[in-house]
Amino acid sequence: MSLTKEERRDGNGHSLSIGREKCLTGIEGLDNVLGGGIPRNNTVLLTGNCGTGKTSLSLEFLLHGALEGENGLYLSVTEPYEKLIANMIPYDFFTRDMIKSGKLTFIDMTAIYERFGFNRDRMTIEDVDLLVSAIGDLTTETSARRLVIDSITSVAYQLDTQEKLRNMLLSLSKTLSGLGATSLIISELTAADTSYSKYGVEEAIADGVILMGNLERNGDLLRTLQVIKMRGTSHSRAKYVLDLTTAGTLLVPLLKGGSS
């Protein structure tokens, strides 16, 4: 385990620690790209178009954590978690015992909305504070060291200003980091989007941005992955081809002008 040896901060107050403890994703190729994993307590934006593997990658992140004894929490905004599990890739290393034992917890965000009466089209500032607090409480109750929110785009539809979204993400990132959780927050993009996030503020606030995409080559549609930024570690910014298998995610370099 690599512990913090030196710490300094950038102009925004973000940690630029050298030698920070890393959270191994368990995806060998990605951990190599990240120089040993995601720096502990980072909040990472996992962003990309439909069908690029964002949900599968985030689930595998939690599964590998469970195998290493780290509790994981998955907050599903877009679909019931039972449907999510039913449609999950049949990973060789996944068993329902992970859920029964509490190593993995799946919660539908709609249950949180109903608990606090979020049945309106738009959230107030007070609603946002309650939501962040509720997520923090769930993280504590489940002793989660890894957390996934799928997706922040769906939550943001209920926020009518970028300022509300910015404040929510800042508060959420601070809360989760303070609780010792390393988090993946999924963001949905469309072909028309020109930034790394739907509303343009998510990418600036997140400690890291992992971009997933589709690439057509020789008649095939390839999934790709590229780490755009990751505070607290040196990393490759090259583009990789991603393959989803029952043994886990495989990454290979994308060869320019030819096959991967």
C-alpha positions in Angstrom: 0.0 0.0 0.0 1.4 3.3 -1.1 0.8 6.1 1.5 1.0 9.9 1.0 4.6 11.1 1.1 4.1 14.7 0.0 1.1 16.9 -0.3 0.6 20.2 -2.1 -2.5 21.9 -3.6 -3.3 23.7 -6.8 -4.9 27.1 -7.1 -8.4 25.6 -6.5 -7.4 23.9 -3.3 -7.4 20.4 -4.9 -4.9 17.9 -3.5 -1.8 17.3 -5.7 -0.4 14.7 -3.4 2.5 12.6 -4.6 2.6 9.0 -3.6 -1.1 8.9 -2.6 -2.6 5.6 -1.7 -4.3 4.1 -4.8 -7.6 2.3 -5.1 -7.1 -0.5 -7.5 -10.0 -0.8 -9.9 -9.2 -4.4 -10.4 -9.2 -3.8 -14.2 -5.5 -4.5 -15.0 -5.3 -2.4 -18.1 -7.0 0.6 -16.5 -4.8 0.4 -13.3 -1.7 0.4 -15.6 -3.0 3.4 -17.4 -3.6 5.2 -14.1 -0.2 4.4 -12.7 -1.5 2.0 -10.1 -5.2 2.9 -9.7 -7.4 5.8 -8.8 -6.1 7.9 -6.0 -8.1 7.2 -2.9 -11.1 9.5 -2.2 -11.2 10.9 -5.7 -14.5 11.6 -7.4 -14.3 10.5 -11.0 -16.6 11.4 -13.9 -17.1 8.3 -16.1 -18.6 9.9 -19.2 -19.5 8.9 -22.7 -22.2 8.0 -25.3 -24.9 5.3 -25.0 -23.6 1.8 -25.3 -19.9 2.5 -24.5 -19.7 0.3 -21.4 -20.0 2.9 -18.6 -22.3 0.9 -16.4 -20.4 -2.4 -17.0 -17.1 -0.7 -16.1 -18.5 0.8 -12.9 -20.1 -2.5 -11.8 -16.8 -4.2 -12.3 -15.1 -1.6 -10.2 -17.5 -2.4 -7.3 -17.2 -6.2 -7.8 -13.4 -6.1 -7.6 -13.6 -4.0 -4.5 -16.0 -6.6 -2.9 -13.5 -9.3 -3.7 -10.8 -7.3 -1.8 -13.1 -6.8 1.2 -14.2 -3.2 0.3 -17.9 -2.5 0.5 -19.5 -0.9 -2.6 -22.7 1.2 -3.0 -24.5 1.5 -6.3 -27.1 4.2 -6.6 -29.3 3.6 -9.7 -31.1 6.6 -11.1 -32.1 5.3 -14.5 -33.5 1.8 -13.9 -34.5 -0.5 -11.1 -31.4 -2.3 -9.7 -32.9 -5.7 -10.1 -33.1 -5.1 -13.9 -29.6 -3.8 -13.8 -28.3 -7.0 -12.2 -30.4 -9.2 -14.5 -28.8 -7.5 -17.5 -25.3 -7.4 -16.1 -22.5 -9.3 -17.9 -22.3 -12.7 -16.3 -18.9 -12.1 -14.7 -17.1 -15.2 -13.6 -16.3 -13.6 -10.3 -19.8 -12.3 -9.3 -22.1 -14.1 -6.9 -25.3 -13.0 -5.2 -23.5 -13.7 -1.9 -21.8 -10.4 -2.4 -25.2 -8.7 -2.0 -26.4 -11.0 0.8 -23.3 -10.3 2.8 -23.5 -6.6 2.4 -20.3 -6.2 0.4 -22.5 -4.8 -2.4 -25.5 -2.6 -1.9 -27.8 -1.5 -4.7 -30.3 1.3 -4.1 -32.8 2.9 -6.5 -32.5 6.6 -6.3 -36.3 6.8 -6.6 -36.5 5.4 -3.0 -34.5 8.4 -1.8 -36.8 10.8 -3.7 -39.9 9.2 -2.2 -38.4 9.3 1.3 -37.9 13.1 1.1 -40.9 13.9 -1.1 -38.9 14.8 -4.2 -41.9 14.5 -6.4 -41.6 17.8 -8.1 -40.0 18.6 -11.5 -37.4 20.9 -10.0 -35.3 20.6 -6.8 -34.8 23.5 -4.5 -31.4 24.3 -2.9 -32.8 22.7 0.3 -33.7 19.6 -1.7 -30.2 19.4 -3.0 -28.7 19.6 0.5 -31.0 16.8 1.7 -30.1 14.6 -1.3 -26.3 15.0 -0.6 -26.9 14.4 3.1 -28.9 11.2 2.3 -26.2 9.9 0.0 -23.6 10.6 2.7 -25.8 8.8 5.3 -26.1 5.7 3.0 -22.4 5.7 2.4 -21.8 5.6 6.2 -24.6 3.0 6.9 -23.1 0.6 4.3 -19.5 1.3 5.2 -18.9 1.9 1.5 -15.4 2.6 0.3 -16.5 2.5 -3.3 -19.5 4.3 -4.7 -21.2 4.6 -8.1 -24.0 7.0 -9.1 -25.7 6.1 -12.4 -26.2 8.7 -13.7 -25.6 12.2 -12.5 -27.2 13.4 -15.8 -30.6 12.0 -14.7 -30.3 13.8 -11.4 -29.3 17.1 -13.1 -32.6 17.1 -15.1 -34.2 18.2 -11.9 -31.8 21.1 -11.4 -32.8 24.2 -13.3 -29.5 26.1 -13.1 -25.8 25.2 -13.6 -25.1 26.9 -10.3 -27.3 24.3 -8.5 -25.5 21.5 -10.2 -22.1 22.9 -9.5 -23.0 23.4 -5.8 -24.4 19.9 -5.6 -21.3 18.3 -7.1 -18.9 20.3 -5.0 -20.8 19.3 -1.8 -21.2 15.7 -2.9 -17.5 15.3 -3.8 -16.5 16.9 -0.4 -18.9 14.6 1.5 -17.8 11.4 -0.2 -14.1 12.2 0.0 -14.5 13.0 3.7 -16.1 9.6 4.3 -13.2 7.8 2.6 -15.1 6.8 -0.5 -13.7 6.6 -4.0 -16.5 7.4 -6.4 -17.5 6.9 -10.1 -20.2 9.3 -11.2 -21.6 8.4 -14.6 -22.5 11.1 -17.1 -24.4 10.6 -20.3 -23.3 12.3 -23.6 -25.0 12.5 -26.9 -23.3 12.8 -30.3 -24.1 16.6 -30.3 -22.3 17.2 -27.0 -18.9 19.0 -27.5 -17.5 18.8 -23.9 -16.8 15.9 -21.6 -20.0 16.4 -19.7 -23.6 17.3 -20.4 -23.7 20.6 -18.7 -20.0 21.6 -18.8 -19.5 21.9 -15.1 -19.1 18.3 -14.1 -15.8 17.8 -15.7 -14.2 20.9 -14.0 -15.3 19.8 -10.5 -14.5 16.1 -10.8 -11.0 14.9 -9.7 -10.8 12.7 -12.7 -12.5 12.3 -16.1 -12.6 9.0 -18.0 -14.1 9.3 -21.5 -15.7 6.3 -23.1 -16.7 6.3 -26.8 -17.6 4.4 -29.9 -15.3 4.1 -32.9 -16.2 2.7 -36.2 -13.3 0.8 -37.9 -13.4 -1.6 -40.8 -17.1 -2.1 -40.4 -16.9 -2.8 -36.7 -18.0 -0.5 -33.8 -15.3 -0.5 -31.2 -15.6 0.7 -27.6 -12.8 3.1 -26.5 -11.5 4.5 -23.2 -9.3 7.5 -22.6 -8.3 9.0 -19.2 -8.6 12.8 -19.8 -7.5 13.8 -16.3 -6.8 12.3 -12.9 -5.7 14.4 -10.0 -3.0 12.9 -7.7 -1.4 10.5 -10.2 0.5 10.5 -13.5 -1.4 8.7 -16.2 -1.5 7.9 -19.9 -3.8 10.0 -22.1 -3.7 7.5 -25.0 -6.9 6.0 -26.3 -7.5 2.3 -25.7 -9.9 -0.2 -27.2 -12.1 -1.8 -24.6 -13.6 -5.3 -24.7 -16.2 -6.5 -22.2 -15.9 -10.1 -21.3 -17.1 -12.5 -18.6 -13.6 -12.5 -17.2 -13.6 -8.7 -16.9 -12.8 -5.7 -19.0 -9.8 -5.9 -21.3 -7.9 -2.9 -22.7 -5.5 -2.8 -25.6 -3.9 0.3 -27.2 -5.6 1.8 -30.2 -3.2 1.6 -33.1 -3.3 4.6 -35.2 -4.2 4.0 -38.8 -4.6 0.2 -38.3 -6.3 -2.5 -36.3 -6.0 -2.6 -32.5 
